[in-house]
Amino acid sequence: MSEWIDGQGRRIDYLRLSVTDRCDFRCVYCMAEQMRFLPRQQVLSLEEIERVARLFVAGGVGKLRLTGGEPLVRPGIVDLCARLAALPGLRELCMTSNGAQLARHARGLHAAGLARLNISLDSLDPARFRAITRNGELRQVLAGIDAAQAAGFARIRLNCVVMKGRNDDEVPALLDYAIEHGLDIAFIEEMPLGQVGRARGESVCSSDAVRAIIAARHELLDSTEHSGGPARYLRLARHPGTRVGFISPHTHNFCASCNRLRLSADGRLLLCLGHEHALDLRALLRRHPLHDQPLLDAIHGALRDKPARHVFSPHGEVQVLRFMNMSGG
């Protein structure tokens, strides 16, 4: 099977799979407080997700990441991990989670073959954490991080969406927590996806501003490391065990090296996070349950139209109407 090459000549070797649009949090940067989730029949079955993953891995995708919503609220997620981890040619199976369900799932996920975890953590203050997540309990997430480390996961990364006036003052404390617990951490510029009930521009905090906060306390060392995604990493001179990443969709566009596609929970193959261009794979999966060639032809055709880059407004206005939980956060 031919490799996945887009119209810009970029090789696609990373697929993010949203297994559900549902979540037990309602984070202010991800979704509206009152959400209407998809009817069950519109969400891909686990078998359909596995079929898509198999096709992409057979064509050279080496990295799969399970996302949501919150992937751990999807029944059968551990069994899905085991089936995906066994795909011939897969290099790495990862997951992004809010951590709230990890205390009971971490050992099973590790045993199933999940290789790496990214865990969202935007505040270490319980009241502020609840305000950002709207209903989350910080203690559950911290317990989940501990459980993941005890289960044997290596290179756990914390993901922190930094918002001006909400949690930018916690950058030093979050970094200290990562250092103390031997974790990596990535600071992320808020992405303007979906109407979340407030002006996005008021809270955008640039990666350069975050880096300046860190540089006031730590000597930063350039690094050529990357994890196969959009994060750009630095090392800390006095704490070499912790990598500090920056994901900067506004200020440091990473599109020239884009190697990713996303499958939404309802089966749309999203060619770019910052565009609405998509291929309806759900319709193809259900129209051709026994034959893969129509899917392969459609995917290769869609890849020719993968945009060269996204262009987010410098003021943070919403340009893409789907929420982050639909896109695969």
N, C-alpha and C positions, 0 to 999 in steps of 0.2 A: 504494500500500500504506500502511495506517495506521501511525502511529508506535508505538514500543514504550513503553507507559505501564503502570506497575505499579499495584497496588491502593491504594497510598498517594499516587498522583498524580505519582510521580517518573518523569521521562523517562529511558529507558535509551539511552545513546549510546556505550557502551564495553563491548566483549566481549573477555574473556581466553580464549584457546584453548590448552588443554594438548595438545600434539601427541604426548606420550609420558609414561608414568610412570617410565621408566628414566632413570638418571643415572649419570655416572661418579664422582660423589661420594656420600658417605653422611652428610651433615651432621647433627649431633646434634640440631638443632632441627626437622629436616624428616622424618626417617625412622629406623627401627630399623637397627641395624648389619647384621642378617641380614634381607634383604628378599626377599619373593616377589613378583615382578612379574607383570603381567597376561599371559596367553597372547596371542599376536599377533592371533588372530581376534577377541578382545574389544576391541582398540584400533581406533578409527576409522581408516579409510583416509585418505590425503591428499585423495582426491576427496570423501569424506564431509565432511571438515573444510572444504574449499573450498565445498561446497554450503551448509553451515550459515552460513559467513561471508557468502556471497552473499545469503542470505535476510535476515540481520540488517542488512547494509549497505543493501540495497534499502529496508528499513524505517526507516532513519535513523541507524543506528550509524555513527559517523564515525571511531572509533578501535578498532583491533584490536591485541591484544598476544599474541604467541606465547610460551608458557611450557612448563614440563614439571613434574616431571622436568627434564632438561636438553634443550632443543629441538635443540641441535646434534648430539646423538647419533642423531637420527631421519634415516634415509636419505631423500634427496629434499627436505630442508628448504629449500635455496636455491631450487629450482624452485617450491616452494609459496609462498615469499615473493614471487617474481615474479608468480605468478598472483593472489595476494591484493592486491598493490600496484596491480594494474591494474583492480581492481573500481571501476566508476563510482560516484562519491560518497564513496569512502573518503578521509578527511582525513589519517590517519596510521597507519602500520604500525610497530609497535614489537616489541621482544623483550626478555625477561629471561633472562640466561644466567649460568652460573658462570664463564665466560670461558676455561675450559681448552682449548676447541677453536677459540677465536677467531683464533688466529694463522694458521690455514689457511683460515678461512672468511670473515674480515672483508671482504675486497675483493669476494668474490662476493655477500655479503649486501647490501653497499652498492650494488653495481651492479644488484641485483635490485629495489631500491626500498625496502628496509628503512630507515626514517627515523631511529629512535632506539633506543639500547641502554641497558638497566640491567644492571649487572654486579655480582654478589655479591662482596663482599670483607669478611671478618669479622676479619681479623688481618693484620698485616704481619710477624709473626714466623713463620718457616718451620715450626718445630716446633709452635707453637700452631695455626697454620693447618692442619697435618696432623691435629692432635688434634680440631679442630672439624669438619673435613671427613671425618675418619677415613682418607682415602687421597689427599687432594689435594696437588698440588705448587704452592706459592705462585709459583714462577718462571714456570710456565705461564700462570697467570692474569695476572701483571704483563705478560708478553709479549703476551697477548691484548688487554689494555688499550692497550698501545702500538700494536698492529696495527690496532685499531679507530680510533684517532686518526689513524694514517697513512692509513687507507682513506678518511677524510673524514667520519666520523661527528661530528656536532655535538651538544652537550648530552648527552654521556654522563653517566649517573648511577651512582654506586656505591651499592649497598644493603648496609647493615651491620645485622645482627640483634645487638642489644646484650644480653649475658647477664651478670648479676651474678656476679663471681668467675671468669669465663672470659675476657672481653675488654673489660669496661667501662673498664679502665685504659688501653685503647688508643684511646679516643675522640679525644684530642688528636692522636695520631700519624696516625690515619686522616684526620682533618680536614686536617692539614698536608699529607698526601699529595694529597688532593683539590685543595687550593689550589695546590700546586706544579705539578700537572699540568693545571690548568684544568678540573676536573671538578666536577659537582654531587655531593652526597652526601645520602643519606637514612638516618636512624637509626630502626630498627624495633623495636618491642616484640615479643617472642617470642609467637607465636600457639599456643595449646594444642590443636593438631590431631594426633591419633594418639598411641599409646603408644610412646614412644621409649626406654624403658628407664631412666628417671629421673623424679624428681618435678619437674614443671614450675615449681612455685611458688618453688623454691629459687633460680632464676636470673632471674626477671622483673626487668627494670630499666626503670623508667618513663622516658618521654620528658622529664618534668620534671627528673629526675635528670641525664639526658644534657645537657639545655639548661643546667643549672647548671654542669656541668663546662666547657662551651664558654664560657659567659658569664664565667667566671673568667679567661679568656684573650682574649676577643674582645668588642667591642661589637656587639650584635645589633640589627638593624633589622627592624621588622615589614614584611611584604610581603603583598600581596594576590594574588600569583602562585599559579597551580596548574597542574598538568600534565594535568588531566582525571581524575586518580585521587585516592586518599585522602591523599596527602602534603600537609602544611601547611608552607609554606616561610618561611624567614627569610633575610636577607642579612647579610653581614659588612661592617661599616663600612670596614675597611681592605682588604678583598678582595672588591669588588663582583661579580667575575666568577664567584664560587662561590655557588651556592644551597645552603642547608642545610635539608633536609626532615625532618619527623618523621611517622612513621606509628604511631598510638597506639590500637590496638584495645581496650586495657584502660582507659586513663586519659582519653582524649579521644575519645569515641565520634563517628564521622563518618557515622552511618547516615542522618541526616536528609537529606543531600545525595547519597545513594548513587545512582550512575548506571550500575552495573556488573552484569554477569552473568559466570559462568564456565562453560566447557564442559570437563568432565573428559576425560581421555584415553580413557575407555571410553564417552564419549558421553552422560554425564549433564549436563543443564543445571542447574547449581547456582545457586539463587536467592539464597543468602546464604552467605558463607564460614563463618559461625558456626552454621549450622543444617544438618540433614541433608535438608531439603526439596530435591527434585530431580525433573526430568522426564527420562524415559528417551528421549532423542532417537535413540540408536542403533537401538532397536527400530523407531521410526517411519521413520527413514531407510531401513532395510532392508525394511520392509514396504511402503513407498511410494516405490520408486526413481524413478518418473517423474512423480509428482504432489506438488506442494509444499503444496497447500491443507491437507491433514491436519496437516502440521507447523506451519503458520502458526496454525491453529486451536488446536492443543495449546499452543503457546508463549504465545499471548495468554491462554489460560485459566490457564496456570501463573503468569503474571505477576500475576494478580489475588491470588495467595497469597504473593507475595514478602513475607517478614517485615518488620515496621517497623524492627527493629533486632536485632543480635546482643547477647547478654549473656554475656560470658566471666567465669568465676569470678575474683574478686579475688585468689585464692590460686594461680591458674594451673593448677588441675586440668583434666584432659582432659574435654571435654564432647562433642567430635566425634571419632568413631573413625577417619575416613579420614585418611591422612597428607597432609602438604602437597604432596608430589609428585603425589598423585592429584588434588588440588584445583586445581592450576595455580598454582605459587608465584610 
